[in-house]
Amino acid sequence: MKLLVVSWGDFERWKETKYRFGGKTSVGPSTLPILQKVIEPDWTVIILSDTLGRDFSSLEALREDVRGRAKDFLDRIGAGREVDLIIAPGIGHFSHGTFLGSAMDAYNYILWRLSHIIPPSGNLEVHFDSTHGLNYITLLAYGALKELLGIAAIANEVRFTAYNSDPYVPGITKELTINVIEKTHISPVPLDRPVPGPSGLIKPFKKSLSGKEINQLLESRNLGKRTSEVKTWLDAWIGSVFFGLPLLFLEEFGKAERVEGIIEDVEYLWNSKIDVFPYQVKRNVSFGDGFSTLVKALFQLKALERFKSLSPSLENLYRLSREVFRGSTRERINTEIGKIEDEAIEWMNRGEKTSWVLLREFLNYSRANVQVKPRNFLAHAGFEANVTEVMISKVGQNPQVDAKRYTYLRYAPDKKEIVRKLVSRALKGG
């Protein structure tokens, strides 16, 4: 998919200008028509600030005011209807009104909205234009976009190009060239932090609410219990991608819907504490760092969902290693799986199969230390001999091939909680 993302300021104040890009020219108040003409995106996303709104009768009326005027402008410049508008929460004092709140709410809100628009799977070509952007919102939008693309790049090819035009000088500028300021293949950047407790989801803006009121707000949606339940498996799964633990990846792949429900309720609570007065908007709570963590975790679950139903055979673990992990991490995983495969071939050559047995016994590591050490667990790509179990379900006719197909791994049921806690602590740096 080819996606064009643009950041806009006050579009109604832009002047007619001649733009040059990709060997073509266009005259108008915006770069969008020529960008669409040259890039030919499948979809366009425009990021705007709600500080452009002038209807203070309600929060929705304010946003709809911006949306309606933006759509009229798009019709005027001939930009088409294959466009999504993100109305981000802005801050500042303006002639038409005052907007109070945390600047970082724009980042969190844009991150959440972009995560619904960017396809989590499939190859991507993303173009970002900052020519018309509103200072800090453009910077935050760029950051949110690049973070999501880093997650999408775990198992997909992602290309990114950013643009900005020459400076505009009133009375002097006759033509502006749109310049490429960044062009790159995005490298994989998996999420690297644990899920927070409920206190990390929202926080008061400048002590507008007490800690007790925040807790009551969270409990009105049962977010304490729900976040704790999700954290149990999600920390382990996040760690499986970051540290390169393919077996844990398969065992802890939970339901994305549970994470999405929490995010939606946090956004609902955030919206519910926005006061709109004549010529003033006040956001009494702001998103915590935990909100963005959950948004990125959800996007990562969706980006890797096609691997969710794989059985934990050696064959599928090799596939995960090949399609999800890279570099030295992949080599480490393949080395560890290879040791198990070699032994499975020997079992099959003897005509033997086995029910679930600890890896230490399967590999005849009888003298190995029985303690589960975090460093050892991570160094062996999660195939730690004291917590991993092996089963050969069938003795194949061709052991060199069938060892991969009929050898399965799992974590010993009574060791699962040890593994989860170990990985969660490792994410925290402990």
C-alpha positions in Angstrom: 0.0 0.0 0.0 1.1 3.5 -0.7 0.1 6.0 2.0 0.5 9.8 2.0 0.5 11.6 5.4 0.5 15.4 5.6 0.5 17.7 8.6 -1.4 21.0 8.2 -1.8 24.2 10.0 -4.4 26.9 9.3 -5.2 26.0 5.7 -7.6 28.8 5.2 -4.8 31.4 5.4 -2.6 29.8 2.7 -1.9 31.8 -0.5 -1.8 30.7 -4.1 1.7 29.4 -4.8 3.4 27.6 -7.7 4.8 24.3 -6.5 7.3 22.1 -8.4 7.7 18.4 -7.6 8.8 15.3 -9.6 9.1 17.2 -12.9 5.5 18.6 -12.6 4.1 22.0 -11.5 0.9 23.0 -9.8 -0.6 26.3 -8.7 -2.7 26.5 -5.6 -2.7 27.1 -1.8 -1.5 23.6 -0.9 1.2 21.0 -1.8 -1.4 18.2 -1.6 -2.7 18.2 -5.2 0.8 17.9 -6.7 1.9 15.3 -4.1 -1.1 13.2 -5.0 -0.5 13.6 -8.7 3.1 12.5 -8.5 3.0 10.0 -5.7 -0.4 8.5 -6.6 -1.1 7.3 -3.1 -3.8 4.7 -2.3 -4.9 6.8 0.7 -4.1 10.2 2.2 -4.1 11.2 5.8 -4.3 14.8 6.9 -3.4 15.8 10.5 -4.9 19.0 11.8 -5.2 20.7 15.2 -8.5 21.2 16.9 -7.2 24.7 17.8 -8.5 25.7 14.3 -12.1 25.1 15.6 -14.4 28.1 16.4 -17.6 26.4 17.5 -17.3 26.0 21.2 -20.8 24.7 21.8 -19.4 21.2 22.5 -16.3 19.1 22.0 -17.8 17.3 19.0 -19.0 20.6 17.5 -15.5 22.0 17.7 -14.0 19.0 16.0 -16.8 18.9 13.4 -16.2 22.6 12.6 -12.6 21.8 11.7 -13.6 18.7 9.8 -16.3 20.4 7.8 -14.1 23.4 6.8 -11.2 21.0 5.9 -13.5 19.0 3.6 -14.7 22.2 1.9 -11.0 23.1 1.3 -10.3 19.7 -0.1 -13.1 20.0 -2.5 -11.8 23.4 -3.6 -8.3 22.2 -4.3 -9.6 19.0 -5.9 -7.9 16.6 -3.5 -10.6 13.9 -3.8 -12.4 11.9 -1.1 -9.9 9.1 -0.4 -8.7 11.0 2.7 -8.8 10.5 6.4 -8.7 13.6 8.7 -7.1 13.3 12.2 -8.2 16.2 14.4 -5.5 16.2 17.1 -5.8 18.0 20.5 -3.8 21.2 20.3 -2.8 23.8 22.9 -2.2 27.5 22.9 -3.8 31.0 23.2 -5.3 32.4 20.1 -7.5 35.3 19.1 -10.5 33.1 18.8 -10.0 30.9 22.0 -7.7 29.2 24.5 -6.8 25.5 24.5 -5.3 24.1 27.7 -3.8 20.6 28.2 -0.8 18.5 27.7 1.2 18.9 24.5 1.9 15.2 24.5 -1.8 14.4 24.1 -1.4 15.2 20.5 1.3 12.5 20.1 -0.8 9.9 21.9 -4.0 10.8 20.0 -2.2 10.8 16.6 -0.5 7.5 17.4 -3.9 5.9 18.2 -5.6 7.2 15.1 -2.7 6.3 12.8 -2.7 2.8 14.2 -6.2 2.4 12.7 -5.2 3.7 9.3 -1.7 2.2 8.7 -2.1 -1.4 7.5 -0.3 -3.6 10.0 0.6 -6.3 7.5 1.8 -6.1 3.9 4.5 -4.0 2.3 4.2 -0.3 2.8 5.4 2.8 1.0 4.8 5.9 3.2 5.2 9.5 2.2 5.1 12.4 4.8 4.9 16.1 4.0 5.6 18.6 6.7 5.5 21.7 4.4 2.3 23.2 6.0 2.7 21.7 9.4 2.0 23.3 12.8 5.3 23.2 14.7 5.0 20.8 17.6 2.1 18.8 16.1 4.2 18.0 13.0 7.1 16.9 15.1 4.9 14.6 17.3 3.1 13.3 14.2 6.4 12.4 12.6 7.5 10.6 15.7 4.3 8.6 16.1 4.3 7.7 12.4 8.0 6.4 12.5 7.3 4.4 15.6 4.4 2.6 14.0 6.3 2.0 10.8 9.2 0.5 12.9 6.7 -2.1 14.2 5.2 -2.8 10.8 8.8 -3.4 9.5 9.3 -6.4 11.8 7.7 -8.7 9.2 7.1 -6.4 6.3 9.1 -4.2 3.9 8.5 -0.5 4.7 9.9 2.4 2.8 9.6 6.0 4.0 10.1 9.4 2.3 9.7 12.8 4.0 9.3 16.1 2.2 9.4 19.9 2.8 9.2 22.8 0.4 11.6 25.7 0.0 10.9 28.6 2.4 8.0 30.9 1.5 8.8 34.6 1.6 5.8 36.9 1.0 6.3 39.2 -1.9 9.5 37.5 -3.1 8.7 33.8 -3.6 7.4 32.9 -7.1 7.9 29.2 -7.1 8.5 26.6 -4.4 10.3 23.2 -4.9 9.1 20.3 -2.8 12.3 18.7 -1.5 13.0 15.2 -0.3 14.5 15.5 3.1 14.5 11.8 4.1 14.3 8.6 2.2 14.9 5.3 3.8 14.0 1.7 4.3 12.6 1.5 7.8 14.4 -1.0 10.1 12.4 -3.2 12.5 11.9 -1.5 15.9 9.8 -3.8 18.2 8.3 -2.5 21.3 10.8 -2.7 24.2 8.9 -1.8 27.4 6.5 -3.6 29.7 2.8 -2.8 30.0 2.2 -0.3 32.8 -0.2 -0.6 35.7 -3.5 1.3 35.5 -1.9 4.4 37.0 0.2 4.8 33.9 -2.8 5.2 31.6 -4.0 8.7 32.4 -2.9 11.4 34.8 -4.3 14.8 35.9 -3.3 17.9 34.0 -1.7 20.4 36.5 -3.5 18.8 39.5 -6.9 19.4 38.0 -8.0 16.0 39.6 -6.7 14.3 42.7 -5.2 10.9 42.8 -8.3 9.5 44.4 -10.4 11.0 41.6 -8.1 9.5 38.9 -8.4 6.1 40.6 -12.2 6.4 40.7 -12.2 7.3 37.1 -10.1 4.2 36.2 -12.3 1.9 38.3 -15.4 3.2 36.7 -14.3 1.0 33.7 -12.7 -1.7 35.8 -9.3 -0.8 34.2 -7.2 -1.9 37.2 -8.2 -5.6 37.0 -8.4 -5.6 33.2 -4.9 -4.1 32.8 -3.4 -6.5 35.3 -4.9 -9.5 33.5 -3.6 -8.3 30.1 -0.1 -7.5 31.6 0.2 -11.2 32.7 0.6 -12.4 29.1 1.4 -9.2 27.2 4.7 -8.5 28.9 5.9 -12.0 28.1 4.8 -11.6 24.4 6.4 -8.2 24.0 9.6 -9.6 25.4 9.4 -12.6 23.1 9.6 -10.3 20.1 12.2 -7.9 21.6 14.6 -10.6 22.9 14.0 -13.2 20.2 12.0 -16.0 22.0 9.9 -17.8 19.3 8.4 -20.4 21.6 7.2 -17.8 24.0 5.9 -15.8 21.1 3.5 -18.6 20.2 2.5 -19.5 23.7 1.7 -16.0 24.8 0.0 -14.6 21.7 -3.2 -13.3 23.3 -6.3 -11.6 22.1 -5.8 -8.2 20.6 -9.5 -7.3 21.4 -8.8 -7.2 25.1 -6.0 -4.7 24.6 -8.1 -2.7 22.2 -11.0 -2.5 24.7 -8.7 -1.0 27.4 -7.4 1.6 25.0 -10.9 2.6 23.9 -12.0 3.0 27.5 -9.0 5.1 28.3 -9.7 7.4 25.3 -13.4 7.6 26.5 -12.3 8.7 30.0 -9.9 11.2 28.5 -12.7 12.7 26.4 -15.1 12.7 29.3 -12.8 15.1 31.2 -12.5 17.7 28.5 -14.4 20.9 29.4 -15.6 23.2 26.7 -16.5 26.8 27.6 -17.1 29.8 25.4 -13.8 30.4 23.8 -11.9 27.9 25.9 -11.1 24.2 25.9 -9.6 22.6 29.0 -8.4 19.0 29.1 -8.4 18.0 32.8 -6.5 14.7 32.3 -3.8 13.7 29.9 -2.7 10.3 28.5 0.0 8.6 30.4 3.0 6.8 28.9 1.2 3.6 29.3 -1.4 4.6 26.8 1.1 4.8 24.0 2.7 1.5 25.1 -0.7 -0.3 24.8 -1.4 1.3 21.4 2.0 0.1 20.1 1.5 -3.3 21.6 -1.9 -3.7 19.9 -0.4 -2.6 16.6 2.4 -5.1 17.0 -0.1 -7.9 17.8 -2.0 -7.0 14.6 1.2 -6.8 12.6 2.3 -10.3 13.6 -1.2 -11.9 13.8 -0.6 -14.1 10.8 1.8 -16.2 12.9 -0.6 -16.5 15.8 -2.0 -20.0 14.9 1.2 -21.7 14.2 1.8 -24.9 16.1 5.1 -25.1 18.1 6.8 -27.6 15.8 10.5 -27.2 15.0 9.4 -26.4 11.4 7.2 -23.5 12.5 9.8 -22.2 15.0 12.3 -22.1 12.1 9.7 -20.2 10.1 9.3 -17.7 12.9 13.0 -17.2 13.1 13.2 -16.6 9.3 10.2 -14.2 9.0 10.2 -12.3 12.3 13.7 -12.1 13.6 17.0 -10.9 12.1 20.7 -10.8 12.3 22.4 -12.3 15.4 19.0 -12.9 17.1 18.0 -15.2 14.2 21.3 -17.0 14.3 21.0 -17.6 18.0 17.5 -19.0 17.6 18.5 -21.3 14.7 21.5 -22.6 16.6 19.3 -23.6 19.6 16.6 -25.1 17.4 19.3 -27.0 15.5 20.6 -28.7 18.7 17.1 -30.0 19.4 16.6 -31.0 15.8 19.9 -33.0 15.8 18.8 -34.9 18.8 15.3 -35.5 17.4 16.9 -37.0 14.3 18.8 -39.4 16.5 15.6 -40.4 18.4 13.9 -41.1 15.0 16.9 -43.0 13.7 16.4 -45.3 16.7 12.7 -45.6 16.0 11.8 -43.8 19.2 9.2 -41.1 20.0 8.5 -39.5 23.3 5.7 -37.9 25.3 6.4 -34.5 26.9 9.8 -34.6 28.5 12.1 -31.8 29.9 14.7 -30.6 27.4 17.4 -31.3 29.9 16.5 -35.0 29.8 15.9 -35.0 26.1 19.4 -33.6 25.5 20.9 -35.7 28.3 21.9 -32.6 30.2 21.8 -34.5 33.5 24.6 -32.5 35.1 23.2 -29.1 34.1 22.3 -26.6 36.8 18.6 -26.9 37.6 18.3 -23.2 38.5 16.5 -21.1 35.9 18.8 -18.1 35.4 17.5 -15.1 33.4 20.7 -14.7 31.5 20.8 -18.3 30.5 17.2 -18.2 29.4 17.7 -15.3 27.1 21.1 -16.5 25.8 19.4 -19.7 24.7 16.5 -17.9 22.9 14.1 -19.1 25.5 14.9 -22.8 25.0 16.1 -23.2 28.6 16.6 -26.8 29.5 14.8 -26.7 32.9 11.5 -25.0 31.7 11.2 -26.3 28.1 9.6 -29.6 27.2 9.9 -31.7 24.0 7.6 -34.2 22.4 8.2 -36.3 19.3 4.7 -37.2 18.1 5.6 -39.6 15.3 8.6 -41.4 13.9 8.8 -40.4 10.3 10.2 -42.3 7.4 12.8 -39.6 6.7 14.2 -38.4 10.0 16.2 -35.6 8.3 13.0 -34.0 7.2 10.4 -35.4 9.6 12.2 -34.3 12.8 11.1 -30.7 12.0 7.5 -31.7 11.4 6.9 -34.1 14.3 9.0 -32.5 17.1 7.1 -30.1 19.3 8.1 -27.8 22.1 6.3 -26.2 25.0 7.0 -24.6 28.3 6.3 -26.9 31.2 2.9 -25.9 32.6 4.3 -25.5 36.2 7.1 -23.3 34.9 5.1 -20.9 32.8 4.8 -18.3 35.6 8.5 -18.4 36.1 9.1 -17.6 32.5 6.6 -14.8 32.4 8.1 -13.0 35.4 11.6 -13.5 34.1 10.8 -11.8 30.8 8.8 -9.0 32.4 11.7 -8.2 34.7 14.1 -8.3 31.8 12.0 -5.7 29.9 12.2 -3.4 32.9 16.0 -3.8 32.8 16.1 -5.9 36.0 
